[in-house]
Amino acid sequence: MDVFHEGFMGNNHMELVSVDEGKSCVLKALIEDTSMNPFGIVHGGFIFGLGDTAMGVIPGSVNKKAVTLSSTISYLKPAKGSYLLAKATMIKDGKKTCFLRVDIYNDQEELVATMDGNYYYVD
């Protein structure tokens, strides 16, 4: 699972906390100065990237290559603190696509965003 520590995840200070192969995962992202928008809160794109990555880890955990077909995010409150925690779950796993959901929390365990995503298996 070293692939989960390279590239986008590494550049955005994300680490895999836990994974239940093919079912769920928890991903943690440290909030750095580079994570912030001009208003001093975590940038929406950073939150979206965390959620998208957490959902993508699940198929990857069972060696399936999946790319995002579509996703939606609802921002519920400004994200502040020292880290964010994304808790993703596989909702429906099909032959060519899957549907996942992720809730994103701040370090005070407050829900800051929720996302749904459809992914396509490329292999």
Secondary structure by P-SEA (a helix, b strand, c coil): ccccccccccccccccccccccccbbbbbbbccccccccccccaaaaaaaaaaaaaaaaaaacbbbbbccbbbbbcccccccbbbbbbbbcccccccccbbbbbbcccccccccccccccccc
